[in-house]
């Protein structure tokens, strides 16, 4: 049974677990063996999965923290191999970020600390350790799952599966099931793991979910999950990432200060190397593009030729390439510099081809409409009061330009207002409401027939993407959902 809740008005729930995809004949999986702890024997354990940027990245060779303390260039992944999993560096995820320091004389800004503290103070959970769980760690315990958020999401889902199996072995509980609380991209990791377990199905022509990960799960609570992608991810691929801008959208404290965060900016060249960013793009058909006359513009988002035509990303941005060429010529000389510039350009183009292909395959794998096993329940928490980027305007010409800002349009205020109405929609400032719910555009029925008995419920709060993590009402709802008895 689908349940949707809203503090101000009712909404129609569209399944976040099914999006646009070619029909696949997938049957309901058999009920998985195992049992969930009854409340009388303790609460089921929780695994918390942060979103992108939410795990500390450390250089395993020297112990130096690279994210969030160092400069953005250290975050670039190698892109030489067409097999993305082979493009590794020395960074590892060590812990979930609970707060971040702005400046020495400015207080820390909370990230995931409030949510985790509420689990302890008001939920009656204690913090556990994957590597050395307590004997009582099979109940009333939460575990945090840090991961390298730059890497392919399927890799992270497989790492989650390995961590779960290892933890069950350490606890001596092969029948144990976990509740998952996931923020932002963490929700996609949880979805993929539930549907496919540790399998990489992106090379399958028609993947069919077997819900092999669901045998280890009871509930999945997704907070601000981009179930239909995010145009903010597209903007980041073109413009780079600014921690200052992101924090100002989410924190009243940072809106009042003008100093930059230590990690002020990650360049578009560095963001380009992270496969996960591409997998956060909207699925084909969800992305909204308009031409300079503000007419809908059909765009094949997952084709390299499209990125070449519009000068998108570090692969085709002429200004980025020119600056790189000038540096290489200065360092290596004219001939060697030009040869190295061409080599890097070809390498980026090959990488982009693979990254876009896997991103499209990832979205298709998540979009397969398939009934859930009876033991699995989804709970979706989001925000829908903020104006959230949901489109872009492409201005064609000798040098095409893509803009995400109504202020780029001169003239009467009415024109800027029309642009804003086209490229922004309600959301939490990062994820739109329609992405959270995974709306298939033009669908006659919001919920596929096979899923109409699936236990999914949704609630919206008037909070930002990160504000949901500390909002009292949202946290009360989260605890209520976790503490409620499970069928």
C-alpha positions as CSV (number, residue, x, y, z in Angstrom):
1,X,0.0,0.0,0.0
2,X,1.4,3.4,-0.9
3,X,1.2,6.1,1.6
4,X,2.1,9.8,0.9
5,X,2.2,12.5,3.6
6,X,2.5,16.2,3.3
7,X,2.5,18.8,6.1
8,X,0.6,21.3,4.0
9,X,-1.3,19.4,1.3
10,X,-1.7,15.8,0.0
11,X,0.3,14.7,-3.0
12,X,0.1,11.8,-5.5
13,X,3.0,9.4,-4.9
14,X,4.8,8.3,-8.0
15,X,7.0,5.3,-7.4
16,X,10.6,6.4,-6.8
17,X,11.7,2.8,-7.5
18,X,10.6,2.7,-11.1
19,X,11.3,5.3,-13.8
20,X,11.4,5.3,-17.6
21,X,12.6,2.0,-19.1
22,X,11.8,-0.6,-21.7
23,X,9.4,-3.2,-20.5
24,X,11.1,-6.2,-18.9
25,X,9.2,-9.3,-17.8
26,X,10.4,-9.4,-14.2
27,X,8.4,-11.5,-11.7
28,X,8.1,-11.0,-8.0
29,X,11.1,-12.7,-6.3
30,X,10.4,-15.5,-3.8
31,X,10.4,-14.3,-0.2
32,X,13.9,-14.3,1.1
33,X,14.9,-16.5,4.0
34,X,15.8,-14.7,7.2
35,X,13.9,-12.7,9.9
36,X,13.8,-9.2,11.3
37,X,14.3,-8.7,15.0
38,X,11.0,-8.0,16.7
39,X,10.8,-4.9,18.8
40,X,10.6,-7.0,21.9
41,X,14.1,-8.4,21.1
42,X,15.6,-5.0,20.2
43,X,15.4,-2.8,17.1
44,X,16.9,-3.9,13.8
45,X,20.4,-2.5,13.3
46,X,20.8,0.5,10.9
47,X,23.4,1.2,8.3
48,X,23.7,4.9,7.5
49,X,24.9,5.8,3.9
50,X,25.9,9.5,3.3
51,X,25.6,11.3,0.1
52,X,28.2,12.6,-2.3
53,X,31.0,14.6,-0.6
54,X,29.8,13.1,2.7
55,X,32.8,10.8,3.4
56,X,36.3,11.9,4.4
57,X,38.9,10.9,1.8
58,X,42.5,10.3,3.1
59,X,45.7,9.4,1.3
60,X,46.5,5.9,2.5
61,X,50.2,6.4,1.9
62,X,50.8,9.4,4.1
63,X,47.5,9.7,6.1
64,X,46.8,13.2,4.8
65,X,43.2,14.2,4.6
66,X,42.4,15.3,1.0
67,X,38.7,15.9,1.4
68,X,37.5,18.2,2.8
69,X,40.8,19.8,3.9
70,X,43.1,19.9,0.9
71,X,42.9,21.5,-2.6
72,X,40.6,20.1,-5.3
73,X,43.3,19.0,-7.7
74,X,44.2,16.1,-5.4
75,X,40.7,14.6,-6.0
76,X,41.2,13.9,-9.7
77,X,41.0,10.2,-10.6
78,X,43.1,8.6,-13.4
79,X,41.1,8.2,-16.6
80,X,43.5,6.2,-18.7
81,X,41.7,2.9,-18.6
82,X,38.4,2.3,-20.4
83,X,37.5,0.0,-17.5
84,X,36.5,2.6,-14.9
85,X,37.2,0.3,-12.0
86,X,40.8,0.2,-12.9
87,X,41.3,4.0,-12.6
88,X,42.4,4.0,-9.0
89,X,44.5,6.3,-6.9
90,X,45.7,6.3,-3.3
91,X,42.6,7.9,-1.6
92,X,40.4,5.9,0.7
93,X,37.2,6.7,2.6
94,X,37.8,6.6,6.4
95,X,34.7,8.1,8.0
96,X,31.4,9.9,7.5
97,X,31.7,13.7,7.8
98,X,29.8,14.8,10.9
99,X,30.8,18.5,10.7
100,X,33.1,20.7,8.7
101,X,35.3,23.6,9.7
102,X,34.9,26.9,7.9
103,X,37.7,28.9,9.4
104,X,39.6,28.8,12.7
105,X,37.5,31.5,14.3
106,X,34.1,30.3,12.9
107,X,32.2,27.4,14.4
108,X,32.0,24.1,12.7
109,X,29.1,23.5,10.3
110,X,27.1,20.4,11.0
111,X,26.8,17.8,8.2
112,X,25.6,14.4,9.4
113,X,26.3,14.9,13.1
114,X,22.8,16.0,14.1
115,X,21.2,13.0,12.5
116,X,23.5,10.5,14.0
117,X,23.3,12.1,17.4
118,X,19.5,11.9,17.3
119,X,19.7,8.2,16.6
120,X,21.6,7.9,19.9
121,X,19.7,10.4,22.0
122,X,16.2,9.8,20.9
123,X,16.2,6.6,19.0
124,X,17.9,4.5,21.6
125,X,20.6,3.3,19.2
126,X,24.3,3.0,19.9
127,X,27.1,3.5,17.5
128,X,28.7,0.3,16.1
129,X,31.9,-0.5,14.2
130,X,31.9,-2.6,11.1
131,X,35.4,-3.9,11.8
132,X,34.8,-4.8,15.5
133,X,31.1,-5.0,16.4
134,X,30.0,-5.6,19.9
135,X,28.3,-8.9,20.7
136,X,25.1,-7.0,21.1
137,X,25.6,-5.3,17.7
138,X,22.8,-7.2,16.1
139,X,20.2,-4.9,17.7
140,X,19.8,-1.3,18.7
141,X,22.9,-0.3,16.8
142,X,23.7,1.9,13.9
143,X,26.7,1.6,11.6
144,X,28.1,4.3,9.3
145,X,29.2,3.4,5.8
146,X,31.9,5.7,4.4
147,X,32.7,5.2,0.7
148,X,34.7,6.9,-2.0
149,X,31.9,9.0,-3.5
150,X,33.9,9.8,-6.7
151,X,33.8,6.3,-7.9
152,X,31.2,4.3,-9.9
153,X,28.0,3.9,-7.8
154,X,27.9,0.2,-8.7
155,X,31.3,-0.2,-7.0
156,X,30.0,1.5,-3.9
157,X,26.9,-0.8,-3.9
158,X,29.2,-3.8,-4.1
159,X,31.3,-2.5,-1.3
160,X,28.2,-2.1,0.8
161,X,27.2,-5.7,0.1
162,X,30.7,-6.9,1.2
163,X,30.5,-4.9,4.4
164,X,27.1,-6.3,5.2
165,X,28.1,-9.9,4.6
166,X,31.3,-9.4,6.7
167,X,29.4,-7.8,9.5
168,X,26.8,-10.6,9.6
169,X,29.7,-13.1,9.8
170,X,31.4,-11.2,12.6
171,X,28.1,-11.1,14.5
172,X,27.4,-14.7,13.9
173,X,24.0,-13.8,12.5
174,X,23.5,-15.1,8.9
175,X,19.8,-14.4,9.2
176,X,20.2,-10.7,10.2
177,X,18.5,-7.9,8.3
178,X,19.3,-4.2,8.4
179,X,17.4,-1.0,8.1
180,X,19.2,1.5,5.8
181,X,19.1,5.3,6.2
182,X,20.6,7.0,3.1
183,X,21.0,10.6,2.1
184,X,21.1,11.9,-1.4
185,X,23.3,9.6,-3.6
186,X,23.4,7.1,-0.8
187,X,19.8,6.3,-1.7
188,X,20.9,5.2,-5.2
189,X,23.6,3.0,-3.7
190,X,20.9,1.4,-1.4
191,X,18.5,1.0,-4.3
192,X,21.0,-0.7,-6.6
193,X,22.2,-3.0,-3.8
194,X,18.7,-4.0,-2.9
195,X,17.8,-4.8,-6.6
196,X,21.0,-6.5,-7.7
197,X,23.2,-7.3,-4.7
198,X,26.8,-7.4,-5.7
199,X,26.2,-8.0,-9.4
200,X,27.4,-5.5,-12.0
201,X,24.5,-5.7,-14.5
202,X,25.3,-2.6,-16.5
203,X,26.7,-4.8,-19.3
204,X,23.5,-6.8,-19.5
205,X,21.3,-5.9,-22.4
206,X,18.1,-6.4,-20.3
207,X,18.9,-6.6,-16.6
208,X,16.2,-8.1,-14.4
209,X,16.3,-7.3,-10.7
210,X,16.5,-10.4,-8.5
211,X,16.4,-8.4,-5.3
212,X,19.4,-10.4,-4.0
213,X,20.4,-7.6,-1.7
214,X,16.9,-7.3,-0.2
215,X,17.5,-10.6,1.7
216,X,19.7,-8.5,4.1
217,X,17.3,-5.5,4.4
218,X,14.1,-4.6,6.0
219,X,13.5,-0.9,5.4
220,X,15.3,1.7,3.2
221,X,14.7,5.3,4.3
222,X,15.9,7.7,1.5
223,X,16.4,11.3,2.4
224,X,16.6,13.7,-0.6
225,X,17.5,10.9,-3.0
226,X,17.9,11.9,-6.7
227,X,15.8,9.0,-8.1
228,X,15.4,10.8,-11.4
229,X,18.8,12.5,-11.3
230,X,19.8,16.1,-10.8
231,X,20.5,18.9,-13.2
232,X,22.8,20.2,-10.5
233,X,25.1,17.3,-11.3
234,X,25.1,18.5,-14.9
235,X,25.9,22.0,-13.9
236,X,28.8,20.8,-11.7
237,X,30.2,18.8,-14.7
238,X,30.2,22.0,-16.7
239,X,31.2,24.6,-14.0
240,X,32.9,22.7,-11.3
241,X,31.8,22.5,-7.7
242,X,31.9,25.4,-5.2
243,X,31.5,24.4,-1.5
244,X,30.8,28.0,-0.7
245,X,27.8,28.2,-3.1
246,X,26.5,24.8,-1.9
247,X,26.8,25.8,1.7
248,X,25.1,29.1,1.2
249,X,22.1,27.4,-0.3
250,X,21.8,25.2,2.8
251,X,23.1,27.1,5.8
252,X,21.8,30.4,7.2
253,X,25.1,30.8,9.0
254,X,27.2,30.6,5.8
255,X,24.8,33.0,4.0
256,X,25.9,35.6,6.5
257,X,29.6,35.2,6.1
258,X,31.6,36.0,3.0
259,X,34.8,34.0,3.6
260,X,35.3,30.9,1.6
261,X,35.4,27.3,2.9
262,X,38.8,25.6,2.9
263,X,37.7,23.5,-0.1
264,X,36.4,26.6,-2.0
265,X,36.2,25.0,-5.4
266,X,36.7,21.7,-7.3
267,X,37.4,22.6,-10.9
268,X,35.5,21.2,-13.8
269,X,38.6,19.4,-14.9
270,X,38.7,17.4,-11.6
271,X,35.0,16.8,-11.4
272,X,35.2,15.4,-15.0
273,X,37.1,12.4,-13.7
274,X,34.5,11.2,-11.2
275,X,32.2,8.5,-12.7
276,X,29.6,8.9,-10.0
277,X,28.8,12.5,-11.1
278,X,27.6,11.2,-14.5
279,X,25.4,8.6,-12.8
280,X,23.6,11.5,-11.1
281,X,22.5,13.0,-14.4
282,X,18.8,13.0,-15.2
283,X,17.8,9.9,-17.2
284,X,17.1,10.5,-20.9
285,X,13.7,12.2,-21.2
286,X,13.9,13.8,-17.7
287,X,16.5,16.5,-18.5
288,X,14.9,19.7,-19.7
289,X,16.6,21.9,-22.3
290,X,15.5,25.1,-24.0
291,X,16.9,27.1,-26.9
292,X,17.6,30.9,-26.9
293,X,13.9,31.4,-27.8
294,X,12.9,29.4,-24.8
295,X,11.5,26.6,-26.9
296,X,12.0,23.0,-25.8
297,X,15.2,21.6,-27.3
298,X,15.6,17.8,-27.7
299,X,19.0,16.8,-26.4
300,X,20.6,13.4,-26.5
301,X,22.3,13.8,-23.1
302,X,24.2,10.6,-23.1
303,X,25.9,10.9,-26.5
304,X,29.4,12.3,-26.8
305,X,28.6,14.1,-30.0
306,X,26.1,16.2,-28.0
307,X,28.8,17.2,-25.5
308,X,31.1,18.1,-28.4
309,X,28.5,20.2,-30.1
310,X,27.8,22.3,-27.1
311,X,31.3,22.5,-25.7
312,X,30.4,20.7,-22.5
313,X,32.7,19.6,-19.8
314,X,36.5,19.6,-19.6
315,X,36.6,17.4,-22.7
316,X,35.3,20.0,-25.0
317,X,35.4,23.4,-23.2
318,X,37.7,25.5,-25.5
319,X,38.8,27.9,-22.8
320,X,39.9,25.0,-20.5
321,X,41.8,23.3,-23.3
322,X,43.5,26.6,-24.3
323,X,44.6,27.3,-20.7
324,X,45.9,23.7,-20.4
325,X,47.8,24.0,-23.8
326,X,49.5,27.2,-22.7
327,X,50.7,25.6,-19.4
328,X,52.0,22.5,-21.3
329,X,53.8,24.6,-23.9
330,X,55.4,26.6,-21.1
331,X,56.5,23.5,-19.3
332,X,57.4,21.1,-22.1
333,X,58.0,23.4,-25.1
334,X,55.9,24.0,-28.2
335,X,56.0,20.6,-29.9
336,X,55.9,18.4,-26.8
337,X,53.3,20.6,-25.2
338,X,51.0,20.4,-28.2
339,X,51.4,16.6,-28.5
340,X,50.6,16.2,-24.8
341,X,47.6,18.4,-25.1
342,X,46.2,16.3,-27.9
343,X,46.9,13.1,-26.0
344,X,45.0,14.4,-23.0
345,X,42.1,15.6,-25.2
346,X,41.8,12.1,-26.8
347,X,42.0,10.4,-23.4
348,X,39.2,12.6,-22.0
349,X,37.0,11.9,-25.0
350,X,37.4,8.2,-24.6
351,X,36.7,8.4,-20.8
352,X,33.6,10.5,-21.4
353,X,32.3,7.9,-23.9
354,X,32.6,5.2,-21.2
355,X,31.3,7.3,-18.3
356,X,28.2,8.4,-20.2
357,X,27.5,4.8,-21.4
358,X,27.7,3.4,-17.9
359,X,25.6,6.3,-16.5
360,X,22.8,5.6,-19.0
361,X,23.1,1.8,-18.2
362,X,22.9,2.6,-14.5
363,X,19.8,4.7,-14.9
364,X,18.2,2.0,-17.0
365,X,19.0,-0.7,-14.4
366,X,17.4,1.3,-11.7
367,X,14.4,2.0,-13.9
368,X,13.3,-1.6,-14.4
369,X,9.8,-1.8,-13.0
370,X,9.7,-4.9,-10.9
371,X,7.7,-5.9,-7.8
372,X,9.5,-5.8,-4.5
373,X,9.9,-8.8,-2.1
374,X,7.4,-8.7,0.7
375,X,10.0,-8.0,3.3
376,X,11.2,-4.7,1.8
377,X,9.7,-1.3,2.6
378,X,10.7,2.1,1.2
379,X,10.3,5.4,3.0
380,X,11.1,8.6,1.2
381,X,11.7,11.9,2.9
382,X,12.3,15.1,0.9
383,X,11.9,18.9,0.7
384,X,9.8,20.8,-1.9
385,X,9.8,24.4,-0.9
386,X,13.0,25.7,-2.6
387,X,13.4,26.7,-6.2
388,X,15.6,23.9,-7.6
389,X,17.4,23.7,-10.9
390,X,15.6,21.4,-13.3
391,X,16.7,22.6,-16.7
392,X,19.1,24.7,-18.8
393,X,19.1,27.1,-21.7
394,X,21.4,26.5,-24.6
395,X,22.3,29.6,-26.6
396,X,23.6,28.5,-30.0
397,X,26.0,30.4,-32.1
398,X,29.7,30.3,-33.2
399,X,30.5,29.3,-29.6
400,X,27.4,27.6,-28.0
401,X,26.8,28.6,-24.4
402,X,24.8,26.8,-21.7
403,X,23.3,28.8,-18.9
404,X,21.5,28.0,-15.7
405,X,20.8,31.5,-14.6
406,X,17.8,33.7,-15.5
407,X,20.0,36.7,-14.7
408,X,22.0,36.0,-17.9
409,X,19.0,37.2,-19.9
410,X,18.7,41.0,-20.4
411,X,15.6,42.9,-21.0
412,X,12.4,43.1,-19.0
413,X,11.9,41.2,-15.8
414,X,9.2,39.2,-17.4
415,X,11.8,37.4,-19.6
416,X,13.9,36.5,-16.6
417,X,10.8,35.3,-14.8
418,X,9.8,33.1,-17.7
419,X,13.3,31.6,-17.8
420,X,13.1,30.9,-14.1
421,X,9.7,29.2,-14.5
422,X,11.2,27.0,-17.2
423,X,14.4,25.8,-15.6
424,X,13.4,25.7,-11.9
425,X,10.9,23.5,-10.1
426,X,10.0,22.9,-6.5
427,X,12.5,20.8,-4.5
428,X,15.0,21.1,-1.8
429,X,17.5,23.3,-3.6
430,X,19.5,20.3,-5.0
431,X,16.9,17.6,-5.8
432,X,13.5,18.4,-7.3
433,X,10.4,16.9,-6.0
434,X,9.8,15.1,-9.3
435,X,13.2,13.6,-9.1
436,X,12.7,12.4,-5.6
437,X,9.5,10.7,-6.7
438,X,11.0,9.4,-10.0
439,X,8.2,10.7,-12.3
440,X,8.1,8.9,-15.6
441,X,7.1,11.7,-18.0
442,X,3.8,11.2,-19.8
443,X,3.0,8.1,-17.8
444,X,-0.7,7.3,-17.7
445,X,-0.4,5.8,-14.2
446,X,2.1,7.1,-11.7
447,X,2.6,3.7,-10.2
448,X,3.3,0.6,-12.3
449,X,0.7,-2.1,-11.9
450,X,3.1,-4.6,-10.4
451,X,4.1,-2.1,-7.7
452,X,0.7,-0.8,-6.5
453,X,0.8,-3.1,-3.4
454,X,4.4,-2.1,-2.6
455,X,4.9,-0.5,0.9
456,X,6.3,2.9,-0.1
457,X,5.4,6.1,1.7
458,X,6.6,9.6,1.1
459,X,6.6,12.8,3.3
460,X,7.8,16.3,2.4
461,X,9.1,19.0,4.7
462,X,9.9,22.7,3.9
463,X,13.6,22.2,4.3
464,X,16.8,22.3,2.1
465,X,18.7,19.3,0.9
466,X,21.1,19.3,3.9
467,X,18.6,21.0,6.2
468,X,16.5,17.8,6.3
469,X,19.4,16.2,8.2
470,X,18.9,18.5,11.2
471,X,15.2,19.5,11.0
472,X,13.3,18.4,14.1
473,X,10.1,17.5,12.3
474,X,12.0,15.4,9.7
475,X,14.0,13.7,12.3
476,X,10.9,12.9,14.4
477,X,9.4,11.3,11.3
478,X,12.5,9.3,10.6
479,X,12.6,8.0,14.1
480,X,8.9,7.2,14.0
481,X,9.4,5.2,10.8
482,X,12.4,3.3,12.2
483,X,10.7,2.5,15.6
484,X,7.4,1.4,14.1
485,X,6.8,-2.3,14.1
486,X,7.6,-4.1,10.8
487,X,5.3,-6.5,9.1
